[in-house]
Amino acid sequence: MAVKSVSIRIEKEMLDKIGFIADYEGRSVNSHILVLVRENIREFEAQHGKIEGEISPDVNVKPTAKLSGKKEAD
């Protein structure tokens, strides 16, 4: 699975609010935005049918440390 990076322009106040919500949920802003994207894809597909592709919106795009080859501390 290829992970891509995207840059967006966003008003500072909106970013601050997203940051507040992300912190409240115990996530980074990046992780919170991914949650919102997954929810949007899930809702769209429920209403309009599945979009072609292999990755389900329930799949986390960031591999866990264990899966990415990093060793756990002993």
Stockholm file with secondary structure:
# STOCKHOLM 1.0

chainA/1-74         MAVKSVSIRIEKEMLDKIGFIADYEGRSVNSHILVLVRENIREFEAQHGKIEGEISPDVNVKPTAKLSGKKEAD
#=GR chainA/1-74 SS CCCCCCCCCCCHHHHHHHHHHHHHHTCCHHHHHHHHHHHHHHHHHHHHCCCSSSCCTTSCSSCCTTTTTCCCCC
#=GC SS_cons        CCCCCCCCCCCHHHHHHHHHHHHHHTCCHHHHHHHHHHHHHHHHHHHHCCCSSSCCTTSCSSCCTTTTTCCCCC
//
